[in-house]
Structure formats: C-alpha cells, structure tokens
Amino acid sequence: MQTERPSPRFADIDAWQPADVLEAMVEGQFAAVAAVRAALPEIERAALGIEQRLRGTGRLVYAGAGTSGRLAVQDGAELMPTFGWPQERLLLLIAGGETAMLQAVEGAEDEVGHAAELVDRHRVSTDDALIAVAASGTTPFTLSCLRQAKRRGAYTLGIANNRDAPILREAKEAIFLDTGAEPIAGSTRMKAGTAQRITLNLLSSLVMIRLGHVYRGLMVDLQSSNIKLGKRKKAIVAYLTGSSEEDAERALQRSRGDVKMAVLLLRGCDPRAASELLHRAGGNLRQALALASGTDPKSAVE
C-alpha cells in the first residue's frame, strides 16, 4: 500500500535540518490538496448522491477508525452548529466509540462483528447515506460498516488513499485520494489525513448548500450556542434585510431564533405565512423569498 510504503527520499529525515524537515512536510500538504483537486468530479457525484437521500428523512452516517474515524466524526459533528443539521439525522460510527476520539483503543478497528451490529442496531436503511473513510481502504471495522449498510440498502461512499482498495471497490461511489507515500511511513495523519479532511469538508459543505442551509454565502441555519454566535445571527439577519440590528434582534425574538423566518418577517410576512413559505420551499430561503414576491422559485437568483 502506498500509504504504508517507506519512501527512499525520506530515509534520513531524522538527520535533516529542522527547516528541511518542515519544507518536506509542507510539500506533502500541497500534494494532499492536489490529490483532492484531482478527485473533484467524484466528490461532486458523491455529494449529489448523498443529497438525494437526505432530501427525504434519511440520516447522514459517518464510519471510520483511528485518524480517519476522528476526522469523519469531527466533520459530522460540525454540521449541527454550522448548518443546523438535526442531531437525530446524524450517526457517527467510530471504532472504539467515544473513547477513541482521544486515545487509541486496542483492537477496535478489527471488530468486524461489532461494526455490523452497530449498523443493524441503528437501523441504517435505504433512506440513509453512509460515508466510510479509511486511508488504507482495508480497515476491517470501516469496511464492515460499509458492507452492512450496503446490504441494508443505504447509499454508500468510500474514501481511501490506496488505489483499488476494498472500500473503493465495494461502495456505490468512490473517492480515491492519491497522496502516495508519507514523509513518515504509515503516518496517515499527515498527507492522507489532510486530503481526507479537505474532502469531507468540501463534500458535506456542498451537500448542505444544496439542501438550502446556505443563502448568499451565509449560514442561515446557524445554531447560536454562545454569545458570539448569537451576535452573528443578528448580523446575518440585518445584512440580508438591510435592517438595523435592533430590528433584526426583535425579528429573531419573534422567530425564536430562526434566521430564515426572521428574514421573512422583516420582508413583511407574518409568522404563519413565513412558516408556510418555508415549508413550501423545503426550507430554502431563496425559494421562499421568491414565493413571497410571486417569482418562480426555480429561476430566483439574486
């Protein structure tokens, strides 16, 4: 496997000058970005496939072990505060459970039976989309999650850094990230991990944009869990409506913190009409505003 192969170029890296070590490692980070860029068509196809499942009542499921698992779980966890993605529609499967987020759990990535049991226990189904991430593409826990989800009819995406790996072959859609050998052989937290992190970020962000959680480049389903984010909500509403921050704050109070509804209220809708417009638009603020103005929502572009 390329991710495990020692590279002759770095055979004496421990004897190099610190500046040379850093230069070599940052080159690896650029290579990771290039690997993601080469995979953009596959990332787009995967995002559109996931979008189709999530337009219903399906869940987004992440599965992984070790570094890949932690990156996957982090990406999933950030969807809730950033895009208001419902917690009940997010499933994070990492070998070793929550303990593995902070430390290695011996033998966890080899627990094939436990992985399949987790997928069954959570009743992963045809409504759901599962993203399986493994640098090697062979991790038993992750591969078992993918196989069991596939048996149960879920949309499956495999992300790996080794060509023709089982996770890539067996998934509905595959994203191969060609990062090659690491400066420190087998340390996939480096190039492979960077490429995975970027890919997950692009993938989930595109899905959330497609599902209407972004309007005019702003997070209109932002969840305010602290004072800073509460201020950001108010600034978003004021910016989108041209209103004062005082009026934006009052609208947010009337909408119980819902940015989209607050915008519609400041555009002249009453709460019931705003709620109905958002329902008809599938939660898409651009389309709801088009409906409010009598414009065809499919052609609404501002």
N, C-alpha and C positions, 0 to 999 in steps of 0.2 A: 504494500500500500504506500502510495506517495506520501501520505501524511506521517508515516512511520519511518520512512527511509532516511538514513543519515546522509547528509549532503557533504561531499568532499570539500566544497567551498568553505564550510563552517567547521571543518575538523579541528582547527586550532583556535576557535573563537574564544576559548577561555584564556588564551595567551595574548589576545589582541589588546590594543589600547582602548580605553573606555569609549572614546569618540568613534572609533571604528566599529565597535560593537553596536553602538546606537545607530550609526549610519546604516549598517546592515539590517538592523531590525526595522528601521523606518522604511527602508526599501521594501521589506516584506509587507508592510502595511499598505503601501501603494499597490503592490501586486494583488493584495486582497480586494482592494477597490476595483482594480481592473477585472478580476475574476467575476465580481458582481455585475459589472457593466456588460460583460460578455453574456451573462445569463438573463439580461433584462426581458427578452421575449418570453422565456419560461416563467419569469416572475409575473409578468402581465397575465399570461394564460392561467396561472395558478390563482391569482387574485380574482379574476373573473369567475373561475370555477367555485371558489370559496364564497364569493358574493352571492351566487345563485342559491346556495344552501342557506345562507344567513338572511336572505330576504324573507324567508318564512319564519319559523320559530326555532330554527336549528341553533346548535351551540358551536363555538369555536374551541377546538381541543388541541392542546399542545402536548407533545410527548418527547421525552429525551432523558439522557443520563449524563452525569458529570458536568463538564463545562457546557456542552451543548444543551443539556437539560436546564441548567441555570439560565442560560441565555434565552431559551424558549419561554421559561416561566416568567422571566423579567419582562419580556415583550408582551406577554399576555396580561400580566398584572397592571401594566401601564395603560391598557386600553380603558380601564374603568374610570380613573380620574381624568384622563385626557379627552376621551370621546364619549363618556357616559355609557360605555358598554355594560349591559346588566351583568352582575356577578353570576346570576343563575344561568346565564348563557355562555359561561366561560368555564372550561375544565382544564386544569393543569396537572399533568401526569409526569412526575419525575421519579426516577429510580431512587429508592431510599426515603421518599416522602420529604416533608419539610426539613428534616434534619440535614438532608443532602444539600440544602441551599447554602449551608455554612461550613460543612465538612464532608469529607469523603465517607461514604457508608460502604463498608466492606461487602463485596459480593452482590450489591444491589443491582448492578447493571446486568447480572446474569440471571435474574429472577424472571424467567420466561413465563412461568405459570402465574405468578403474581400479576404480571403485566396484563395478561389476557383476562384475569379475574377482575382487574380494575375496570377494564373496558366493559365487561359484562355487568359489573355492579352498577356502573353509572349509565347503563342502558344506551350506549352510543348507538345511533341509528342512522337511517338514510337521510334524516334531516340535518345531520351534523357534518362538520368538516374537520379532519384531523391533520395536523402538521407534525411530522416526525422528523427530528433533527439529530444527526449523528455525523461527526467528521469522518469516521471510518466507513459509515454506511452499513456496518455489520453488527452494531451493538444489540445484543440479544433482547434486552428489555424493550428498547425502542422498536425494534423490528417486530416483536411480538405484539406490541400495541397496534402497530400499523396493520399487521395481518388480521388481527381480531376485529379491528374497526372495519376493515375491508370486507370481511365475512358478513358483518352486520349491515353492510350497505352504505357506510359513510363515504364521503368524498375524502380521498387520501392524497397528501402531498409529502414527498420525501425530499429532504435537503441533505446533501452529503458532499464531501470533498475528495472522494475517490471515484474515479470513473467506473461505471457498470457495477456499482455496489448493489447488494440485495435491496436496500431501501429505495434506491432509484428504479430498479427493475420492477419492483412489485407495487409501487404506488401508482395511483391514477395519473398524477402529474409529478414530474421530477425536476429538481433544480440541482445541477452539478456545478459546484464551485471549484474551479481548477486552480487551487492555491499551491499545489506542489509540496515539496519538502520544506520543513520548518528550519529556521536557524538553530533551534534546539530540537533535535529529532524527537518527534512524537508529542511535542508540547503544543497541542492544537488549541490552546488558549490564545495563541499568537495569530498567525495569518488565517488559519481556518476559522478561529473564533471571531475574528474581526469581520471576515466575509459573511459568516452566519448572522452576526449581529446586524450588519447593514441590510442583508437580505430580508430578515424578519421585520426590520423597521420599515423598509420600503413596502413589503408585502402587506403588512397589517394597516399601514397608513393609507395605501391605495384602496384597500377594502373599505376602510372607514369613510374615506372620501366618497366612494361610490355609493355607500349606504346613507349618505346625507348628513354625516356628523361634522362636516366642514362646510362653511359658507363664506365666500370671499376671503379665503385663506385664514379663517378664524375658527377656533374650537367652540362651536355653538352648542355643544352638549357637555361642555366643561363642568366638572363637579367641584364645587368650592369647599374644600376640606380645611381651609385655613384663611386667615385674613387676606393674605396676598392674592389668593385665587378669587376671593370674594370681590376684591377691587378689580381684578382682571375681568370678571363677569360684567361688572358695571361699566368698565371702559369699553368692552365689546359692544354692549347694547347702545351706549352713547355714540360710538363710532358708526355703527350700522344705521342708526336712525337720525343722526345729526342732532340729537337731543342733548340737554345738559346732563351732567352726572346725577344731579338731584332727581330729574325726571326719570332717568334710567333706573335709579335706585327704587323709586316708587313703583315703576313698572315691574321690576323684579320682585318686589314685595307682593304685588297683586298676582304675579305668576308663580309664586312660591319658588323663586329661584330659577325658573325655566327661561333660559336666554331666548329661545325661539319664540315662545309665547309673548315674552316681554317686548320683543321687536314688533310683533303683530299688534299688540296693544297700543304701542306708540305710533303705529301706522293707521290707527283708527278703529281697530276691531274691538269688540267686547270679548270677554273671556270665553264664552260659549262658541262664538264664531271663530275665534282663534284656534280653539281646540279642534273644531270640526275641520278647519282648513288644513291643519297639520295632519289630522287623521287621513283626509282625502289625499294628501301629498305624500303619504308614507313617511312622515317625519322630515321631509326635505324642505328646508326653509325657502330655498329659491323657488321651488314649485308652489309652495303655499302662498308666497307673496305674489306670484303670477296669477294664481287663482283669485286672490283678493282684488287684483286690479283688472280681472277679466281677460287676462292674456293666456294664450295657450302655454301651459307649463312646460311642454316639451321643447318649446322654442325660446324659453325665458333665459336670457343671458344679459347680465349687467356688466 
